[in-house]
Amino acid sequence: MSDFDIKEKRFEQDIEEYLITEGDYEKGDPRKFDRKLALDTETFLKFIKISQPKQWERYEKIYGTASEKQVVERFCREVLLRWIKSFYRLKAIMKRRISGMDMHRIMI
């Protein structure tokens, strides 16, 4: 292992330690990460329930036992739609080769 690899690994460990101790972050478990969804659904749902308890309560009244499944599916759809829109905006910018000022207006 090169000296760079060792230093890089140590740097990552220092950042992680700082975020956990000072930044109120929780260390995730890579085994819980769903590669297909690109999401740790357990952590995502925990965040939603803690950060938005009233909205979550309403959501549960509407969807009942399917609440968790529904919110994860909705989140994934929204992320995909935003990515697609961004992709086509970028494609239009590249096609037109417009100036940086015009690019700012299109991105908004």
C-alpha atoms as a printed R data frame, in Angstrom:
    type eleno elety resid chain resno       x      y       z
1   ATOM     1    CA   MET     A     1   0.000  0.000   0.000
2   ATOM     2    CA   SER     A     2   1.461  3.362  -0.979
3   ATOM     3    CA   ASP     A     3   2.077  6.203   1.447
4   ATOM     4    CA   PHE     A     4  -0.653  8.172  -0.346
5   ATOM     5    CA   ASP     A     5  -3.223  5.424   0.271
6   ATOM     6    CA   ILE     A     6  -2.367  5.334   3.975
7   ATOM     7    CA   LYS     A     7  -2.621  9.132   4.278
8   ATOM     8    CA   GLU     A     8  -5.889  9.199   2.319
9   ATOM     9    CA   LYS     A     9  -7.411  6.518   4.546
10  ATOM    10    CA   ARG     A    10  -6.329  8.403   7.680
11  ATOM    11    CA   PHE     A    11  -7.777 11.638   6.261
12  ATOM    12    CA   GLU     A    12 -11.124  9.905   5.659
13  ATOM    13    CA   GLN     A    13 -11.089  8.526   9.200
14  ATOM    14    CA   ASP     A    14 -10.384 11.996  10.641
15  ATOM    15    CA   ILE     A    15 -13.272 13.540   8.685
16  ATOM    16    CA   GLU     A    16 -15.630 10.766   9.770
17  ATOM    17    CA   GLU     A    17 -14.599 11.074  13.418
18  ATOM    18    CA   TYR     A    18 -15.073 14.845  13.359
19  ATOM    19    CA   LEU     A    19 -18.524 14.627  11.776
20  ATOM    20    CA   ILE     A    20 -19.661 12.019  14.287
21  ATOM    21    CA   THR     A    21 -18.285 13.757  17.385
22  ATOM    22    CA   GLU     A    22 -18.797 17.406  16.427
23  ATOM    23    CA   GLY     A    23 -21.325 17.409  13.619
24  ATOM    24    CA   ASP     A    24 -24.115 15.304  15.108
25  ATOM    25    CA   TYR     A    25 -23.762 12.705  12.351
26  ATOM    26    CA   GLU     A    26 -24.337  8.976  12.748
27  ATOM    27    CA   LYS     A    27 -22.101  6.392  11.159
28  ATOM    28    CA   GLY     A    28 -24.030  4.386   8.616
29  ATOM    29    CA   ASP     A    29 -23.899  0.671   8.050
30  ATOM    30    CA   PRO     A    30 -22.882 -0.138   4.460
31  ATOM    31    CA   ARG     A    31 -24.813 -3.412   4.654
32  ATOM    32    CA   LYS     A    32 -28.065 -1.438   4.974
33  ATOM    33    CA   PHE     A    33 -27.398  0.552   1.800
34  ATOM    34    CA   ASP     A    34 -29.742 -0.435  -1.032
35  ATOM    35    CA   ARG     A    35 -27.651 -0.174  -4.196
36  ATOM    36    CA   LYS     A    36 -30.687 -0.358  -6.451
37  ATOM    37    CA   LEU     A    37 -32.283  2.669  -4.767
38  ATOM    38    CA   ALA     A    38 -28.939  4.279  -3.856
39  ATOM    39    CA   LEU     A    39 -30.398  4.856  -0.403
40  ATOM    40    CA   ASP     A    40 -30.152  3.647   3.168
41  ATOM    41    CA   THR     A    41 -33.921  3.428   3.607
42  ATOM    42    CA   GLU     A    42 -33.776  2.792   7.358
43  ATOM    43    CA   THR     A    43 -31.747  5.963   7.986
44  ATOM    44    CA   PHE     A    44 -33.846  7.932   5.505
45  ATOM    45    CA   LEU     A    45 -37.112  6.938   7.208
46  ATOM    46    CA   LYS     A    46 -35.676  7.651  10.656
47  ATOM    47    CA   PHE     A    47 -34.672 11.134   9.478
48  ATOM    48    CA   ILE     A    48 -38.122 11.839   8.009
49  ATOM    49    CA   LYS     A    49 -39.931 10.655  11.153
50  ATOM    50    CA   ILE     A    50 -37.701 12.680  13.517
51  ATOM    51    CA   SER     A    51 -37.419 15.860  11.447
52  ATOM    52    CA   GLN     A    52 -41.057 16.037  10.299
53  ATOM    53    CA   PRO     A    53 -43.207 14.289  12.932
54  ATOM    54    CA   LYS     A    54 -46.475 16.102  12.119
55  ATOM    55    CA   GLN     A    55 -46.179 15.512   8.390
56  ATOM    56    CA   TRP     A    56 -45.235 11.880   9.015
57  ATOM    57    CA   GLU     A    57 -48.297 11.411  11.218
58  ATOM    58    CA   ARG     A    58 -50.505 12.778   8.431
59  ATOM    59    CA   TYR     A    59 -48.756 10.585   5.900
60  ATOM    60    CA   GLU     A    60 -49.437  7.513   8.064
61  ATOM    61    CA   LYS     A    61 -53.122  8.407   8.281
62  ATOM    62    CA   ILE     A    62 -53.307  8.497   4.493
63  ATOM    63    CA   TYR     A    63 -51.176  5.454   3.615
64  ATOM    64    CA   GLY     A    64 -51.416  3.344   6.783
65  ATOM    65    CA   THR     A    65 -49.086  0.359   6.847
66  ATOM    66    CA   ALA     A    66 -47.760  1.228   3.379
67  ATOM    67    CA   SER     A    67 -46.452  4.634   4.539
68  ATOM    68    CA   GLU     A    68 -42.781  3.733   4.574
69  ATOM    69    CA   LYS     A    69 -42.923  2.068   1.174
70  ATOM    70    CA   GLN     A    70 -44.857  4.994  -0.300
71  ATOM    71    CA   VAL     A    71 -42.494  7.688   0.979
72  ATOM    72    CA   VAL     A    72 -39.401  5.823  -0.238
73  ATOM    73    CA   GLU     A    73 -40.930  5.283  -3.690
74  ATOM    74    CA   ARG     A    74 -42.019  8.928  -3.888
75  ATOM    75    CA   PHE     A    75 -38.578 10.165  -2.854
76  ATOM    76    CA   CYS     A    76 -36.879  7.979  -5.466
77  ATOM    77    CA   ARG     A    77 -39.280  9.174  -8.199
78  ATOM    78    CA   GLU     A    78 -38.625 12.824  -7.289
79  ATOM    79    CA   VAL     A    79 -34.854 12.350  -7.331
80  ATOM    80    CA   LEU     A    80 -35.040 10.634 -10.718
81  ATOM    81    CA   LEU     A    81 -37.275 13.344 -12.192
82  ATOM    82    CA   ARG     A    82 -34.969 16.118 -10.972
83  ATOM    83    CA   TRP     A    83 -31.955 14.291 -12.390
84  ATOM    84    CA   ILE     A    84 -33.674 13.897 -15.766
85  ATOM    85    CA   LYS     A    85 -34.629 17.584 -15.843
86  ATOM    86    CA   SER     A    86 -31.069 18.617 -14.959
87  ATOM    87    CA   PHE     A    87 -29.677 16.317 -17.631
88  ATOM    88    CA   TYR     A    88 -31.867 17.850 -20.347
89  ATOM    89    CA   ARG     A    89 -31.068 21.390 -19.190
90  ATOM    90    CA   LEU     A    90 -27.379 20.632 -19.400
91  ATOM    91    CA   LYS     A    91 -27.851 19.035 -22.799
92  ATOM    92    CA   ALA     A    92 -29.636 22.193 -24.039
93  ATOM    93    CA   ILE     A    93 -26.853 24.380 -22.689
94  ATOM    94    CA   MET     A    94 -24.183 22.298 -24.374
95  ATOM    95    CA   LYS     A    95 -26.123 22.301 -27.632
96  ATOM    96    CA   ARG     A    96 -26.552 26.069 -27.705
97  ATOM    97    CA   ARG     A    97 -23.096 26.832 -26.323
98  ATOM    98    CA   ILE     A    98 -24.485 29.815 -24.521
99  ATOM    99    CA   SER     A    99 -22.597 32.183 -22.255
100 ATOM   100    CA   GLY     A   100 -22.206 31.697 -18.503
101 ATOM   101    CA   MET     A   101 -24.746 34.451 -17.777
102 ATOM   102    CA   ASP     A   102 -27.412 32.794 -19.909
103 ATOM   103    CA   MET     A   103 -26.604 29.428 -18.341
104 ATOM   104    CA   HIS     A   104 -27.414 30.877 -14.915
105 ATOM   105    CA   ARG     A   105 -30.871 31.947 -16.108
106 ATOM   106    CA   ILE     A   106 -31.656 28.524 -17.588
107 ATOM   107    CA   MET     A   107 -30.591 26.642 -14.449
108 ATOM   108    CA   ILE     A   108 -33.019 28.636 -12.289
